């Protein structure tokens, strides 16, 4: 509350200004401050309004096993498989005007009874062996996305025989990531049904 003093000939009179009188008295100052704050808030909201758009392309997988003489070959049945080799491409569009980062990026394999995760693999280094290839490199766990840009990531990996047996013939494949606010993104990649 604001107090003002009016001096008359003999008396000093105190009057209490109401909130509205105070606003009217200092309206230019309040208007300037309110305009600046609202501009900052709206600009922040508009910059961060966009979201990530995902597109999974070129999902492929092969089952590898050994033939009669021990060579690694592509097999068709789950019972003969020793490896499940997968690869796919993910196109991610950042529609906001601020950079977005994804952390803890990994592939999830889920069946009714089993849950297996794999870190994402950088697919630039490959070792070719027979009819298939096997990757040797470090796991990547962070993806940085520029504002208003589309990024293309290629992912490859392998499930070993033990993991494949734990999952069984029916399972789902998901891409898992967290943003900087720890919001979880789970993008379905494929539902797999293997021939027994």
ZADO-468793 format. One line per field, with one value per atom (N, C-alpha, C): atom name; residue in three letters; residue number from 1; x, z, y. Coordinates in pm, whole numbers, padded with zeros to 5 digits. Layout:
BEGIN
name <- (CA  ...)
resn <- (ALA  ...)
resi <- (NUM  ...)
x <- (X  ...)
z <- (Z  ...)
y <- (Y  ...)
// end
This chain:
BEGIN
name <- (N  CA  C  N  CA  C  N  CA  C  N  CA  C  N  CA  C  N  CA  C  N  CA  C  N  CA  C  N  CA  C  N  CA  C  N  CA  C  N  CA  C  N  CA  C  N  CA  C  N  CA  C  N  CA  C  N  CA  C  N  CA  C  N  CA  C  N  CA  C  N  CA  C  N  CA  C  N  CA  C  N  CA  C  N  CA  C  N  CA  C  N  CA  C  N  CA  C  N  CA  C  N  CA  C  N  CA  C  N  CA  C  N  CA  C  N  CA  C  N  CA  C  N  CA  C  N  CA  C  N  CA  C  N  CA  C  N  CA  C  N  CA  C  N  CA  C  N  CA  C  N  CA  C  N  CA  C  N  CA  C  N  CA  C  N  CA  C  N  CA  C  N  CA  C  N  CA  C  N  CA  C  N  CA  C  N  CA  C  N  CA  C  N  CA  C  N  CA  C  N  CA  C  N  CA  C  N  CA  C  N  CA  C  N  CA  C  N  CA  C  N  CA  C  N  CA  C  N  CA  C  N  CA  C  N  CA  C  N  CA  C  N  CA  C  N  CA  C  N  CA  C  N  CA  C  N  CA  C  N  CA  C  N  CA  C  N  CA  C  N  CA  C  N  CA  C  N  CA  C  N  CA  C  N  CA  C  N  CA  C  N  CA  C  N  CA  C  N  CA  C  N  CA  C  N  CA  C  N  CA  C  N  CA  C  N  CA  C  N  CA  C  N  CA  C  N  CA  C  N  CA  C  N  CA  C  N  CA  C  N  CA  C  N  CA  C  N  CA  C  N  CA  C  N  CA  C  N  CA  C  N  CA  C  N  CA  C  N  CA  C  N  CA  C  N  CA  C  N  CA  C  N  CA  C  N  CA  C  N  CA  C  N  CA  C  N  CA  C  N  CA  C  N  CA  C  N  CA  C  N  CA  C  N  CA  C  N  CA  C  N  CA  C  N  CA  C  N  CA  C  N  CA  C  N  CA  C  N  CA  C  N  CA  C  N  CA  C  N  CA  C  N  CA  C  N  CA  C  N  CA  C  N  CA  C  N  CA  C  N  CA  C  N  CA  C  N  CA  C  N  CA  C  N  CA  C  N  CA  C  N  CA  C  N  CA  C  N  CA  C  N  CA  C  N  CA  C  N  CA  C  N  CA  C  N  CA  C  N  CA  C  N  CA  C  N  CA  C  N  CA  C  N  CA  C  N  CA  C  N  CA  C  N  CA  C  N  CA  C  N  CA  C  N  CA  C  N  CA  C  N  CA  C  N  CA  C  N  CA  C  N  CA  C  N  CA  C  N  CA  C  N  CA  C  N  CA  C  N  CA  C  N  CA  C  N  CA  C  N  CA  C  N  CA  C  N  CA  C  N  CA  C  N  CA  C  N  CA  C  N  CA  C  N  CA  C  N  CA  C  N  CA  C  N  CA  C  N  CA  C  N  CA  C  N  CA  C  N  CA  C  N  CA  C  N  CA  C  N  CA  C  N  CA  C  N  CA  C  N  CA  C  N  CA  C  N  CA  C  N  CA  C  N  CA  C)
resn <- (UNK  UNK  UNK  UNK  UNK  UNK  UNK  UNK  UNK  UNK  UNK  UNK  UNK  UNK  UNK  UNK  UNK  UNK  UNK  UNK  UNK  UNK  UNK  UNK  UNK  UNK  UNK  UNK  UNK  UNK  UNK  UNK  UNK  UNK  UNK  UNK  UNK  UNK  UNK  UNK  UNK  UNK  UNK  UNK  UNK  UNK  UNK  UNK  UNK  UNK  UNK  UNK  UNK  UNK  UNK  UNK  UNK  UNK  UNK  UNK  UNK  UNK  UNK  UNK  UNK  UNK  UNK  UNK  UNK  UNK  UNK  UNK  UNK  UNK  UNK  UNK  UNK  UNK  UNK  UNK  UNK  UNK  UNK  UNK  UNK  UNK  UNK  UNK  UNK  UNK  UNK  UNK  UNK  UNK  UNK  UNK  UNK  UNK  UNK  UNK  UNK  UNK  UNK  UNK  UNK  UNK  UNK  UNK  UNK  UNK  UNK  UNK  UNK  UNK  UNK  UNK  UNK  UNK  UNK  UNK  UNK  UNK  UNK  UNK  UNK  UNK  UNK  UNK  UNK  UNK  UNK  UNK  UNK  UNK  UNK  UNK  UNK  UNK  UNK  UNK  UNK  UNK  UNK  UNK  UNK  UNK  UNK  UNK  UNK  UNK  UNK  UNK  UNK  UNK  UNK  UNK  UNK  UNK  UNK  UNK  UNK  UNK  UNK  UNK  UNK  UNK  UNK  UNK  UNK  UNK  UNK  UNK  UNK  UNK  UNK  UNK  UNK  UNK  UNK  UNK  UNK  UNK  UNK  UNK  UNK  UNK  UNK  UNK  UNK  UNK  UNK  UNK  UNK  UNK  UNK  UNK  UNK  UNK  UNK  UNK  UNK  UNK  UNK  UNK  UNK  UNK  UNK  UNK  UNK  UNK  UNK  UNK  UNK  UNK  UNK  UNK  UNK  UNK  UNK  UNK  UNK  UNK  UNK  UNK  UNK  UNK  UNK  UNK  UNK  UNK  UNK  UNK  UNK  UNK  UNK  UNK  UNK  UNK  UNK  UNK  UNK  UNK  UNK  UNK  UNK  UNK  UNK  UNK  UNK  UNK  UNK  UNK  UNK  UNK  UNK  UNK  UNK  UNK  UNK  UNK  UNK  UNK  UNK  UNK  UNK  UNK  UNK  UNK  UNK  UNK  UNK  UNK  UNK  UNK  UNK  UNK  UNK  UNK  UNK  UNK  UNK  UNK  UNK  UNK  UNK  UNK  UNK  UNK  UNK  UNK  UNK  UNK  UNK  UNK  UNK  UNK  UNK  UNK  UNK  UNK  UNK  UNK  UNK  UNK  UNK  UNK  UNK  UNK  UNK  UNK  UNK  UNK  UNK  UNK  UNK  UNK  UNK  UNK  UNK  UNK  UNK  UNK  UNK  UNK  UNK  UNK  UNK  UNK  UNK  UNK  UNK  UNK  UNK  UNK  UNK  UNK  UNK  UNK  UNK  UNK  UNK  UNK  UNK  UNK  UNK  UNK  UNK  UNK  UNK  UNK  UNK  UNK  UNK  UNK  UNK  UNK  UNK  UNK  UNK  UNK  UNK  UNK  UNK  UNK  UNK  UNK  UNK  UNK  UNK  UNK  UNK  UNK  UNK  UNK  UNK  UNK  UNK  UNK  UNK  UNK  UNK  UNK  UNK  UNK  UNK  UNK  UNK  UNK  UNK  UNK  UNK  UNK  UNK  UNK  UNK  UNK  UNK  UNK  UNK  UNK  UNK  UNK  UNK  UNK  UNK  UNK  UNK  UNK  UNK  UNK  UNK  UNK  UNK  UNK  UNK  UNK  UNK  UNK  UNK  UNK  UNK  UNK  UNK  UNK  UNK  UNK  UNK  UNK  UNK  UNK  UNK  UNK  UNK  UNK  UNK  UNK  UNK  UNK  UNK  UNK  UNK  UNK  UNK  UNK  UNK  UNK  UNK  UNK  UNK  UNK  UNK  UNK  UNK  UNK  UNK  UNK  UNK  UNK  UNK  UNK  UNK  UNK  UNK  UNK  UNK  UNK  UNK  UNK  UNK  UNK  UNK  UNK  UNK  UNK  UNK  UNK  UNK  UNK  UNK  UNK  UNK  UNK  UNK  UNK  UNK  UNK  UNK  UNK  UNK  UNK  UNK  UNK  UNK  UNK  UNK  UNK  UNK  UNK  UNK  UNK  UNK  UNK  UNK  UNK  UNK  UNK  UNK  UNK  UNK  UNK  UNK  UNK  UNK  UNK  UNK  UNK  UNK  UNK  UNK  UNK  UNK  UNK  UNK  UNK  UNK  UNK  UNK  UNK  UNK  UNK  UNK  UNK  UNK  UNK  UNK  UNK  UNK  UNK  UNK  UNK  UNK  UNK  UNK  UNK  UNK  UNK  UNK  UNK  UNK  UNK  UNK  UNK  UNK  UNK  UNK  UNK  UNK  UNK  UNK  UNK  UNK  UNK  UNK  UNK  UNK  UNK  UNK  UNK  UNK  UNK  UNK  UNK  UNK  UNK  UNK  UNK  UNK  UNK  UNK  UNK  UNK  UNK  UNK  UNK  UNK  UNK  UNK  UNK)
resi <- (1  1  1  2  2  2  3  3  3  4  4  4  5  5  5  6  6  6  7  7  7  8  8  8  9  9  9  10  10  10  11  11  11  12  12  12  13  13  13  14  14  14  15  15  15  16  16  16  17  17  17  18  18  18  19  19  19  20  20  20  21  21  21  22  22  22  23  23  23  24  24  24  25  25  25  26  26  26  27  27  27  28  28  28  29  29  29  30  30  30  31  31  31  32  32  32  33  33  33  34  34  34  35  35  35  36  36  36  37  37  37  38  38  38  39  39  39  40  40  40  41  41  41  42  42  42  43  43  43  44  44  44  45  45  45  46  46  46  47  47  47  48  48  48  49  49  49  50  50  50  51  51  51  52  52  52  53  53  53  54  54  54  55  55  55  56  56  56  57  57  57  58  58  58  59  59  59  60  60  60  61  61  61  62  62  62  63  63  63  64  64  64  65  65  65  66  66  66  67  67  67  68  68  68  69  69  69  70  70  70  71  71  71  72  72  72  73  73  73  74  74  74  75  75  75  76  76  76  77  77  77  78  78  78  79  79  79  80  80  80  81  81  81  82  82  82  83  83  83  84  84  84  85  85  85  86  86  86  87  87  87  88  88  88  89  89  89  90  90  90  91  91  91  92  92  92  93  93  93  94  94  94  95  95  95  96  96  96  97  97  97  98  98  98  99  99  99  100  100  100  101  101  101  102  102  102  103  103  103  104  104  104  105  105  105  106  106  106  107  107  107  108  108  108  109  109  109  110  110  110  111  111  111  112  112  112  113  113  113  114  114  114  115  115  115  116  116  116  117  117  117  118  118  118  119  119  119  120  120  120  121  121  121  122  122  122  123  123  123  124  124  124  125  125  125  126  126  126  127  127  127  128  128  128  129  129  129  130  130  130  131  131  131  132  132  132  133  133  133  134  134  134  135  135  135  136  136  136  137  137  137  138  138  138  139  139  139  140  140  140  141  141  141  142  142  142  143  143  143  144  144  144  145  145  145  146  146  146  147  147  147  148  148  148  149  149  149  150  150  150  151  151  151  152  152  152  153  153  153  154  154  154  155  155  155  156  156  156  157  157  157  158  158  158  159  159  159  160  160  160  161  161  161  162  162  162  163  163  163  164  164  164  165  165  165  166  166  166  167  167  167  168  168  168  169  169  169  170  170  170  171  171  171  172  172  172  173  173  173  174  174  174  175  175  175  176  176  176  177  177  177  178  178  178  179  179  179  180  180  180  181  181  181  182  182  182  183  183  183  184  184  184  185  185  185  186  186  186  187  187  187  188  188  188  189  189  189  190  190  190  191  191  191  192  192  192  193  193  193  194  194  194  195  195  195  196  196  196)
x <- (00084  00000  00089  00038  00114  00041  00119  00062  00101  00011  00046  -00001  00072  00041  00000  -00115  -00160  -00150  -00080  -00068  -00171  -00249  -00342  -00290  -00365  -00317  -00272  -00349  -00313  -00301  -00363  -00373  -00296  -00238  -00182  -00280  -00322  -00422  -00353  -00363  -00308  -00418  -00388  -00483  -00411  -00483  -00427  -00470  -00368  -00398  -00435  -00539  -00578  -00485  -00496  -00414  -00438  -00563  -00596  -00541  -00545  -00487  -00337  -00273  -00130  -00100  -00183  -00164  -00181  -00279  -00303  -00187  -00137  -00027  00101  00128  00253  00226  00123  00084  00192  00267  00372  00480  00518  00623  00572  00451  00395  00371  00327  00305  00434  00540  00670  00721  00716  00762  00676  00545  00456  00477  00498  00523  00653  00757  00886  00877  00814  00801  00716  00605  00519  00590  00670  00747  00848  00917  01014  00947  00834  00765  00713  00652  00597  00708  00818  00932  00987  01002  01052  00958  00829  00732  00733  00740  00739  00867  00979  01105  01105  01042  01043  00915  00830  00700  00708  00806  00816  00849  00844  00875  00953  00990  01064  00967  00991  00910  01000  00955  01035  00981  01072  01035  01137  01091  01179  01170  01287  01288  01385  01364  01456  01489  01390  01413  01441  01553  01590  01652  01633  01703  01729  01829  01862  01899  01869  01910  02033  02135  02258  02280  02324  02358  02473  02506  02615  02558  02621  02579  02655  02646  02706  02857  02924  03070  03119  03028  03065  03071  03036  03034  02911  02926  02813  02727  02599  02506  02375  02296  02163  02071  01998  01903  01763  01663  01525  01451  01501  01429  01497  01415  01462  01549  01512  01586  01729  01756  01890  01974  01912  01979  02072  02187  02283  02294  02253  02259  02138  02094  01989  02056  02082  02150  02045  02039  01939  02005  01937  01978  01855  01858  01749  01799  01718  01749  01640  01681  01586  01604  01497  01499  01425  01493  01435  01434  01317  01305  01277  01358  01340  01266  01137  01056  01061  01133  01144  01259  01270  01378  01491  01497  01608  01665  01793  01858  01800  01782  01733  01839  01854  01948  01873  01912  01855  01967  01939  02040  01986  02074  02038  01969  02015  01954  01992  01891  01916  01800  01826  01724  01670  01538  01475  01410  01430  01364  01275  01145  01050  00967  00967  00873  00781  00695  00605  00680  00795  00866  01003  01058  01196  01205  01304  01331  01483  01530  01673  01696  01804  01838  01978  01996  02125  02151  02274  02313  02318  02303  02307  02450  02464  02596  02618  02737  02777  02812  02749  02759  02868  02967  03070  03176  03210  03314  03249  03290  03232  03343  03324  03413  03328  03366  03291  03344  03255  03295  03192  03233  03140  03031  02905  02795  02739  02790  02739  02850  02817  02919  02891  02997  02985  03055  02995  03046  03139  03243  03333  03346  03286  03295  03227  03233  03178  03029  02962  02821  02807  02704  02673  02546  02543  02425  02362  02422  02369  02353  02238  02214  02179  02248  02221  02152  02042  01961  01950  01994  01989  01845  01816  01679  01639  01514  01454  01536  01597  01674  01630  01659  01630  01763  01770  01892  01862  01961  01946  02049  02003  02092  02071  02179  02174  02218  02138  02165  02178  02276  02299  02336  02302  02336  02310  02348  02336  02287  02193  02154  02224  02287  02353  02253  02304  02217  02142  02210  02144  02031  02055  01952  01835  01865  01762  01674  01734  01656  01569  01620  01540  01417  01432  01320  01216  01258  01164  01132  01025  00994  00911  00845  00764  00817  00855  00900  00885  00894  00884  01018  01046  01168  01129  01190  01159  01286  01277  01386  01353  01445  01424  01520  01472  01558  01493  01576  01527  01575  01491  01536  01597  01631  01699  01610  01480  01388  01356  01425  01404  01268  01210  01088  01127  01056  01090  01020  01097  01045  01064  00957  00963  00896  00977  00927  00925  00808  00802  00876  00958  01031  00970  00951  00897  00841  00748  00701  00753  00827  00895  00825  00801  00752  00843  00922  01018  00959  00997  00955  01028  00951  01012  01087)
z <- (00000  00000  00000  -00057  -00065  00017  00083  00164  00101  00100  00056  00162  00172  00275  00205  00243  00193  00307  00285  00390  00364  00462  00457  00553  00575  00660  00795  00864  00997  01009  00919  00934  00824  00863  00765  00751  00628  00604  00531  00590  00528  00449  00325  00246  00199  00199  00155  00011  -00076  -00217  -00233  -00306  -00333  -00440  -00461  -00560  -00699  -00731  -00864  -00881  -00774  -00783  -00809  -00744  -00763  -00907  -00963  -01102  -01198  -01174  -01261  -01249  -01128  -01105  -01179  -01178  -01237  -01357  -01434  -01544  -01651  -01677  -01780  -01739  -01613  -01564  -01565  -01511  -01509  -01650  -01741  -01878  -01946  -01923  -01983  -01929  -01797  -01735  -01780  -01780  -01822  -01969  -02054  -02196  -02217  -02143  -02156  -02109  -01995  -01941  -02032  -02080  -02168  -02300  -02353  -02475  -02452  -02339  -02307  -02294  -02226  -02205  -02337  -02418  -02545  -02640  -02644  -02729  -02685  -02555  -02504  -02543  -02526  -02559  -02709  -02793  -02937  -02984  -02924  -02963  -02927  -02817  -02771  -02802  -02885  -02913  -02996  -03086  -03174  -03100  -03172  -03111  -03211  -03170  -03256  -03332  -03461  -03546  -03594  -03576  -03604  -03726  -03805  -03917  -03923  -03909  -03914  -04055  -04119  -04258  -04271  -04373  -04415  -04304  -04227  -04123  -04191  -04157  -04212  -04102  -04113  -04022  -04093  -04045  -04095  -03977  -03992  -03895  -03952  -03870  -03914  -03829  -03895  -03828  -03904  -03865  -03930  -04016  -04132  -04216  -04175  -04256  -04222  -04205  -04278  -04268  -04177  -04111  -04013  -04065  -04192  -04246  -04193  -04178  -04133  -04255  -04246  -04357  -04301  -04391  -04355  -04343  -04232  -04210  -04201  -04217  -04216  -04089  -04012  -03893  -03765  -03668  -03536  -03471  -03488  -03422  -03475  -03597  -03655  -03631  -03582  -03574  -03454  -03479  -03372  -03351  -03449  -03441  -03512  -03457  -03519  -03549  -03677  -03717  -03774  -03720  -03763  -03805  -03889  -03922  -03969  -03943  -03986  -03989  -04047  -04056  -03984  -03908  -03838  -03886  -03934  -03974  -03865  -03806  -03695  -03736  -03728  -03760  -03633  -03608  -03492  -03540  -03509  -03559  -03470  -03358  -03272  -03319  -03260  -03295  -03192  -03118  -03024  -03044  -03011  -03028  -02929  -02975  -02889  -02883  -02767  -02748  -02693  -02738  -02688  -02622  -02504  -02432  -02402  -02356  -02325  -02442  -02562  -02682  -02691  -02709  -02718  -02789  -02825  -02888  -02780  -02773  -02676  -02751  -02698  -02750  -02638  -02667  -02563  -02612  -02530  -02553  -02432  -02424  -02309  -02179  -02185  -02062  -02050  -02157  -02156  -02206  -02151  -02189  -02205  -02327  -02355  -02418  -02376  -02437  -02498  -02606  -02673  -02694  -02670  -02707  -02858  -02907  -03052  -03102  -03219  -03278  -03392  -03396  -03510  -03622  -03736  -03838  -03941  -03912  -04011  -04022  -03914  -03918  -03926  -04024  -04041  -04073  -04030  -04071  -04151  -04275  -04360  -04343  -04315  -04297  -04366  -04468  -04540  -04606  -04580  -04642  -04553  -04430  -04339  -04289  -04206  -04149  -03999  -03926  -03782  -03743  -03661  -03629  -03508  -03513  -03399  -03376  -03273  -03240  -03107  -03064  -02934  -02943  -02829  -02823  -02827  -02893  -02895  -02813  -02724  -02640  -02651  -02725  -02734  -02880  -02913  -03046  -03029  -03102  -03099  -03228  -03215  -03329  -03339  -03452  -03474  -03495  -03466  -03486  -03633  -03659  -03793  -03894  -03846  -03934  -03919  -04023  -04024  -04017  -03932  -03917  -03952  -04011  -04057  -03982  -03910  -03834  -03878  -03900  -03940  -03821  -03784  -03668  -03708  -03648  -03675  -03545  -03536  -03417  -03432  -03330  -03333  -03199  -03203  -03084  -03090  -02981  -02976  -02956  -02959  -02950  -02818  -02709  -02577  -02568  -02614  -02613  -02703  -02817  -02911  -02850  -02779  -02714  -02602  -02528  -02421  -02477  -02590  -02649  -02710  -02771  -02836  -02978  -03033  -03174  -03196  -03093  -03106  -03013  -03069  -02986  -03063  -02990  -03049  -03036  -03133  -03133  -03123  -03029  -03005  -02999  -03041  -03023  -02899  -02803  -02676  -02666  -02618  -02594  -02489  -02420  -02325  -02373  -02356  -02389  -02264  -02273  -02162  -02038  -02054  -01941  -01888  -01939  -01905  -01952  -02051  -02113  -02199  -02183  -02253  -02388  -02491  -02625  -02657  -02687  -02730  -02866  -02968  -03104  -03151  -03188  -03237  -03369  -03380  -03503  -03578  -03509  -03576  -03475  -03521  -03449  -03524  -03456  -03521  -03486  -03589  -03570  -03653  -03585  -03653  -03672  -03778  -03801  -03704  -03636  -03537  -03610)
y <- (-00117  00000  00124  00226  00350  00457  00539  00647  00780  00871  01006  01105  01210  01311  01440  01491  01621  01720  01827  01928  02038  02057  02171  02275  02373  02481  02432  02355  02311  02160  02088  01944  01870  01763  01672  01557  01530  01428  01311  01193  01072  01003  00969  00890  00764  00656  00529  00507  00485  00460  00314  00290  00152  00093  -00037  -00105  -00047  -00018  00035  00176  00255  00389  00381  00283  00263  00222  00132  00092  00209  00291  00406  00505  00523  00617  00574  00444  00394  00303  00331  00243  00231  00331  00323  00223  00226  00135  -00008  -00030  -00165  -00218  -00133  -00176  -00219  -00146  -00181  -00314  -00331  -00456  -00573  -00557  -00664  -00701  -00603  -00630  -00707  -00670  -00739  -00883  -00904  -01039  -01127  -01075  -01156  -01189  -01097  -01125  -01237  -01233  -01338  -01474  -01479  -01606  -01662  -01579  -01625  -01669  -01595  -01634  -01768  -01790  -01917  -02032  -02011  -02116  -02147  -02046  -02069  -02139  -02107  -02171  -02320  -02355  -02493  -02567  -02509  -02567  -02695  -02704  -02820  -02948  -03057  -03186  -03270  -03388  -03480  -03569  -03583  -03671  -03784  -03908  -04027  -04100  -04154  -04239  -04352  -04475  -04592  -04649  -04667  -04715  -04832  -04909  -05015  -05115  -05156  -05257  -05390  -05450  -05580  -05664  -05793  -05884  -06016  -06086  -06219  -06307  -06435  -06535  -06607  -06619  -06686  -06811  -06914  -07040  -07105  -07225  -07298  -07410  -07431  -07542  -07670  -07775  -07905  -07900  -07810  -07804  -07690  -07623  -07521  -07379  -07355  -07219  -07145  -07013  -06930  -06899  -06934  -06914  -06857  -06799  -06752  -06873  -06880  -06990  -06933  -07020  -06974  -07008  -07105  -07151  -07105  -07075  -07032  -07139  -07266  -07375  -07389  -07345  -07354  -07228  -07121  -06990  -06979  -06916  -06885  -06734  -06657  -06511  -06450  -06337  -06255  -06121  -06091  -05968  -05873  -05751  -05655  -05524  -05449  -05312  -05235  -05106  -05018  -04875  -04790  -04649  -04571  -04471  -04386  -04243  -04183  -04043  -03966  -03869  -03791  -03644  -03582  -03439  -03361  -03259  -03171  -03048  -03036  -02925  -02801  -02807  -02690  -02601  -02483  -02391  -02396  -02502  -02521  -02660  -02674  -02804  -02904  -03026  -03134  -03242  -03299  -03409  -03529  -03645  -03769  -03847  -03900  -03977  -04116  -04202  -04341  -04409  -04380  -04436  -04584  -04667  -04811  -04881  -05005  -05088  -05182  -05197  -05287  -05403  -05521  -05641  -05693  -05705  -05746  -05864  -05968  -06077  -06081  -06182  -06191  -06212  -06277  -06312  -06246  -06190  -06142  -05999  -05927  -05789  -05775  -05742  -05730  -05593  -05524  -05395  -05402  -05327  -05313  -05166  -05121  -04985  -04974  -04852  -04833  -04846  -04902  -04923  -04824  -04769  -04687  -04784  -04771  -04874  -04848  -04765  -04734  -04844  -04909  -05012  -05150  -05227  -05360  -05459  -05580  -05688  -05785  -05808  -05898  -06040  -06132  -06272  -06360  -06430  -06516  -06433  -06467  -06396  -06285  -06274  -06173  -06085  -05986  -05901  -05888  -05858  -05842  -05713  -05633  -05500  -05504  -05422  -05405  -05254  -05202  -05060  -05033  -04909  -04869  -04840  -04850  -04813  -04661  -04615  -04472  -04454  -04355  -04339  -04200  -04106  -03970  -03930  -03872  -03817  -03669  -03580  -03437  -03396  -03322  -03285  -03133  -03078  -02933  -02889  -02761  -02710  -02707  -02743  -02741  -02823  -02931  -03018  -03163  -03237  -03379  -03453  -03553  -03632  -03777  -03840  -03977  -04063  -04164  -04252  -04395  -04466  -04607  -04690  -04789  -04872  -05018  -05085  -05226  -05296  -05422  -05497  -05645  -05719  -05864  -05915  -06008  -06083  -06218  -06257  -06386  -06500  -06620  -06738  -06742  -06713  -06718  -06616  -06492  -06389  -06428  -06485  -06527  -06635  -06730  -06837  -06781  -06681  -06619  -06548  -06481  -06408  -06501  -06608  -06699  -06655  -06709  -06684  -06557  -06505  -06384  -06276  -06160  -06048  -05918  -05808  -05674  -05604  -05517  -05438  -05291  -05218  -05077  -04994  -04869  -04773  -04692  -04688  -04621  -04503  -04387  -04271  -04182  -04103  -04002  -03866  -03763  -03629  -03564  -03437  -03370  -03355  -03366  -03361  -03501  -03601  -03742  -03794  -03728  -03779  -03898  -04008  -04131  -04137  -04170  -04192  -04341  -04412  -04553  -04562  -04586  -04591  -04736  -04789  -04927  -04939  -05042  -05067  -05184  -05296  -05416  -05514  -05595  -05712  -05834  -05919  -06030  -06162  -06243  -06380  -06470  -06551  -06640  -06778  -06843  -06982  -07072  -07157  -07246  -07355)
// end
